[in-house]
Amino acid sequence: MLPIPSVSVCLPVYNGERFLAETIRSVLDQTYRDFELVVLDNGSTDQSGSIARSFADPRVRIERNRETLPQADNWNRVVELARGPLIKVVCADDLLHPRCLELQVAPMDSDPGLAVVAARRHMIDEQSRVIVPRRGLKGLIGVHTGVEVARRVVRSGSNPIGESNNVLFRRDDFFTVGGWKTDRANVMDIDLWLRLLQLGDFLGLPETLAAFRISSDSISSHSDEELYTQQRMLIEEIGDSPYFQVRGIDLAVGRALAPAGRARRRALYTLSKVASRGNGA
């Protein structure tokens, strides 16, 4: 049995052969070395398993589900399999900057009061070209309380923190708050971040340390209506929370800005599709 690593990078994959090798390489190229990479094959029928097994690195551990699980259940399972006290979940088509773990682990180690550390991320297309640089964390750079973050989230009408690949959190906290919610598949990330922030503070780093891929076959590209509906419901729920103490003005601004956030998201997917067609994809 290998020593327990400081960090577990969790990579759930289902039929992700197209980008999986590039994603795994971006994890293994980290300047911070004390981590394990847990790849959980969710019953893939393509070459995802073979691609993962092709990496001869002792930090890579490959697991496979006997049957294909719903996304939230699969993501909960991969965190259960992790051994490190710090967790990062990376989708099978996203990328990490080489210094991502280095710059995120250090503040978590030095400040036990931090529950979530996030960084900005690039939006990339199917050819890994940056289509929107340095996205996210508007008004959230530096240390903030959970209440401050919740108000910013509500006012944005969307998810200003970002997805799982640009966030680091504590494994114990994850299980304390109940993990990914199975009934919130389209807002799993921001829902979890806000529950974690009831246990500690938030740190937003100014560096861009990850890349989120906008592709035609991603889950997000096919669930715009469900995503928009669940985001609106989550904003209302946060607004009613006695813990976060969201002000009426925050909620009013968030309601007004939600359609604009939806339009920006649609524009990103359109831009990625246009770029892919222009490349002959």
Phi and psi in degrees as a GROMACS rama.xvg file:
@    title "Ramachandran Plot"
@    xaxis  label "Phi"
@    yaxis  label "Psi"
@TYPE xy
-71.5978  154.176  LEU-2
-58.7483  152.1  PRO-3
-67.2174  125.944  ILE-4
-77.4801  162.544  PRO-5
-72.6757  -29.4839  SER-6
-135.831  141.493  VAL-7
-112.423  119.183  SER-8
-93.1618  117.986  VAL-9
-103.594  128.616  CYS-10
-126.981  91.548  LEU-11
-77.5305  135.16  PRO-12
-139.441  136.788  VAL-13
-136.642  112.227  TYR-14
49.9391  51.6895  ASN-15
-109.165  29.9218  GLY-16
-60.5708  -25.8724  GLU-17
-63.2526  -41.665  ARG-18
-117.876  -2.18577  PHE-19
-59.5846  -43.8873  LEU-20
-61.6264  -42.0327  ALA-21
-64.328  -39.7298  GLU-22
-64.5337  -47.31  THR-23
-61.3689  -41.6963  ILE-24
-61.2903  -38.5097  ARG-25
-65.9342  -30.4678  SER-26
-74.4016  -46.6092  VAL-27
-68.7497  -19.3313  LEU-28
-85.7803  11.7281  ASP-29
-65.2315  141.31  GLN-30
-69.5956  -29.6424  THR-31
-82.495  125.938  TYR-32
-104.85  -17.7897  ARG-33
-86.119  71.8778  ASP-34
-144.816  162.422  PHE-35
-115.664  151.398  GLU-36
-114.289  111.814  LEU-37
-100.346  110.055  VAL-38
-97.8918  119.333  VAL-39
-110.081  107.347  LEU-40
-81.3253  114.066  ASP-41
-87.4601  52.5949  ASN-42
70.4739  37.0337  GLY-43
-61.4229  147.498  SER-44
-107.79  2.09798  THR-45
-102.901  -155.013  ASP-46
-92.9383  16.6232  GLN-47
-55.7433  -45.7156  SER-48
-61.7957  -43.3577  GLY-49
-64.8994  -39.156  SER-50
-64.343  -44.9495  ILE-51
-62.4738  -40.6431  ALA-52
-71.4528  -14.162  ARG-53
-75.9233  -10.6895  SER-54
-91.0581  108.566  PHE-55
-87.9172  72.0345  ALA-56
-130.267  125.672  ASP-57
-63.172  -15.4122  PRO-58
-79.5164  -12.9006  ARG-59
-88.9636  125.075  VAL-60
-122.729  125.995  ARG-61
-111.3  127.162  ILE-62
-122.918  158.342  GLU-63
-140.138  133.929  ARG-64
-76.5329  142.155  ASN-65
-68.4105  -30.9265  ARG-66
-136.869  155.767  GLU-67
-72.8411  125.505  THR-68
-98.1993  155.287  LEU-69
-58.5777  155.468  PRO-70
-53.4429  -51.0267  GLN-71
-62.7359  -41.2089  ALA-72
-63.1784  -39.9539  ASP-73
-66.0188  -40.6532  ASN-74
-69.1338  -36.4939  TRP-75
-63.7895  -39.7299  ASN-76
-63.5457  -41.0203  ARG-77
-68.496  -32.4843  VAL-78
-71.0983  -36.9914  VAL-79
-58.759  -37.2207  GLU-80
-74.676  -20.5074  LEU-81
-68.5436  150.014  ALA-82
-111.812  -18.4466  ARG-83
-78.5921  153.642  GLY-84
-75.108  -19.221  PRO-85
-113.037  141.674  LEU-86
-127.4  135.896  ILE-87
-131.441  128.288  LYS-88
-104.781  123.832  VAL-89
-118.39  124.807  VAL-90
-69.0995  157.672  CYS-91
-74.1605  1.40243  ALA-92
-123.902  3.82562  ASP-93
-98.425  172.838  ASP-94
-133.697  154.461  LEU-95
-114.909  142.283  LEU-96
-70.4642  146.801  HIS-97
-53.7536  -28.95  PRO-98
-98.9082  12.149  ARG-99
-57.4011  -55.7472  CYS-100
-64.9759  -41.7729  LEU-101
-53.8345  -47.1248  GLU-102
-82.001  -19.7415  LEU-103
-94.3132  -33.491  GLN-104
-69.7063  -40.0995  VAL-105
-54.5821  -50.8938  ALA-106
-67.4705  -31.8677  PRO-107
-66.3177  -39.2285  MET-108
-67.8741  -36.1869  ASP-109
-85.826  -18.1456  SER-110
-132.226  96.7382  ASP-111
-65.6578  -10.8138  PRO-112
-81.1711  -6.9776  GLY-113
-84.1252  132.83  LEU-114
-103.577  -30.275  ALA-115
-140.816  131.697  VAL-116
-120.324  127.643  VAL-117
-128.128  158.181  ALA-118
-132.075  166.275  ALA-119
-71.0237  162.765  ARG-120
-142.207  153.243  ARG-121
-83.8593  150.519  HIS-122
-97.8811  125.929  MET-123
-120.969  159.472  ILE-124
-96.4566  -168.626  ASP-125
-70.1099  -14.5871  GLU-126
-101.257  13.249  GLN-127
66.3608  22.6805  SER-128
-88.7012  139.961  ARG-129
-72.3427  122.118  VAL-130
-105.877  -26.4881  ILE-131
-138.593  114.154  VAL-132
-86.8321  153.482  PRO-133
49.2984  54.2459  ARG-134
-91.3794  144.359  ARG-135
102.851  168.742  GLY-136
65.3208  28.4559  LEU-137
-62.3888  120.818  LYS-138
75.9001  8.35004  GLY-139
-122.99  15.2678  LEU-140
-74.7248  137.885  ILE-141
96.1244  -170.094  GLY-142
-89.7624  133.6  VAL-143
-139.608  149.789  HIS-144
-75.1898  165.292  THR-145
-61.1976  -36.2026  GLY-146
-63.8085  -44.208  VAL-147
-62.5125  -41.9207  GLU-148
-65.9157  -44.0199  VAL-149
-58.9944  -42.0584  ALA-150
-63.5719  -38.7472  ARG-151
-67.4393  -39.874  ARG-152
-62.5736  -46.3732  VAL-153
-63.0313  -44.0483  VAL-154
-64.7425  -30.6299  ARG-155
-73.7622  -26.7719  SER-156
72.0054  12.3744  GLY-157
-152.177  -141.048  SER-158
-124.167  88.6808  ASN-159
-75.7094  -12.1376  PRO-160
-80.3001  -46.1971  ILE-161
116.871  -170.633  GLY-162
-90.5193  -177.216  GLU-163
-67.3971  -28.4678  SER-164
-70.5346  -20.9355  ASN-165
-103.806  15.6302  ASN-166
-125.817  144.719  VAL-167
-124.29  136.1  LEU-168
-142.627  175.47  PHE-169
-96.4002  135.158  ARG-170
-60.8948  -44.9985  ARG-171
-59.8627  -41.7837  ASP-172
-62.4974  -39.2356  ASP-173
-55.1852  -47.3257  PHE-174
-75.5905  -29.6205  PHE-175
-61.059  -40.0702  THR-176
-92.2921  -1.12082  VAL-177
98.2456  6.96239  GLY-178
69.3603  -161.184  GLY-179
-71.2817  136.52  TRP-180
-85.452  127.587  LYS-181
-71.5531  -19.8376  THR-182
-96.3368  10.8206  ASP-183
-133.588  50.8124  ARG-184
-57.9086  -32.0782  ALA-185
-90.1391  -10.0112  ASN-186
-130.671  29.8426  VAL-187
-53.8628  -43.0578  MET-188
-65.4571  -61.332  ASP-189
-65.0391  -32.5024  ILE-190
-60.9426  -44.5214  ASP-191
-68.3273  -43.5409  LEU-192
-56.9039  -42.8844  TRP-193
-69.5253  -34.8326  LEU-194
-69.3409  -39.4907  ARG-195
-62.5732  -33.7655  LEU-196
-76.6901  1.97961  LEU-197
-85.712  -5.52877  GLN-198
-108.66  -10.6732  LEU-199
-177.587  -174.597  GLY-200
-89.3856  171.763  ASP-201
-115.125  138.433  PHE-202
-122.553  122.174  LEU-203
-103.633  120.955  GLY-204
-89.8472  143.346  LEU-205
-76.8659  -17.3204  PRO-206
-73.5958  154.532  GLU-207
-97.1901  111.202  THR-208
-122.359  8.42535  LEU-209
-154.469  171.155  ALA-210
-138.78  130.931  ALA-211
-105.452  124.103  PHE-212
-88.5886  130.281  ARG-213
-99.2975  105.461  ILE-214
-128.297  158.182  SER-215
-68.6161  -23.2856  SER-216
-105.834  12.5274  ASP-217
-73.9044  157.445  SER-218
-59.8022  -42.2807  ILE-219
-63.2449  -31.996  SER-220
-69.5091  -16.9939  SER-221
-109.523  7.15249  HIS-222
-132.715  36.5687  SER-223
-60.994  -44.9334  ASP-224
-64.839  -45.3397  GLU-225
-64.4959  -40.2034  GLU-226
-61.4949  -46.9431  LEU-227
-61.9137  -43.7328  TYR-228
-63.6654  -45.2159  THR-229
-69.3076  -33.8947  GLN-230
-63.0831  -44.1326  GLN-231
-62.8632  -41.5921  ARG-232
-63.9348  -40.7076  MET-233
-66.4725  -40.2917  LEU-234
-60.4585  -42.7742  ILE-235
-65.5247  -38.7784  GLU-236
-65.3654  -43.2733  GLU-237
-63.1883  -40.06  ILE-238
-61.5314  -28.4421  GLY-239
-90.8162  -4.96087  ASP-240
-72.5497  125.608  SER-241
-68.8999  -23.812  PRO-242
-70.3012  -46.7783  TYR-243
-81.1935  -18.7772  PHE-244
53.974  44.5758  GLN-245
-68.7019  135.034  VAL-246
-81.5811  157.025  ARG-247
-59.3036  -36.5458  GLY-248
-65.9236  -36.2558  ILE-249
-62.5065  -45.0968  ASP-250
-66.4095  -39.1328  LEU-251
-64.1858  -42.5819  ALA-252
-64.7743  -43.1602  VAL-253
-61.2884  -42.5176  GLY-254
-61.3549  -39.1834  ARG-255
-71.7409  -32.9713  ALA-256
-88.9507  -14.6286  LEU-257
-55.762  -44.7499  ALA-258
-62.3978  -34.3422  PRO-259
-66.358  -38.9933  ALA-260
-62.9988  -39.2379  GLY-261
-63.7762  -41.0407  ARG-262
-64.7839  -39.1562  ALA-263
-64.4792  -40.2017  ARG-264
-64.0312  -43.8104  ARG-265
-62.2176  -38.8314  ARG-266
-63.8169  -37.0083  ALA-267
-61.437  -45.152  LEU-268
-68.0087  -36.5349  TYR-269
-64.4392  -42.9774  THR-270
-62.4799  -41.2531  LEU-271
-64.885  -41.7124  SER-272
-64.3585  -41.0714  LYS-273
-63.6044  -43.4149  VAL-274
-62.8323  -40.0644  ALA-275
-66.375  -41.5248  SER-276
-64.4851  -38.3307  ARG-277
-65.8708  -22.1736  GLY-278
-92.8557  1.60798  ASN-279
81.9132  13.6104  GLY-280
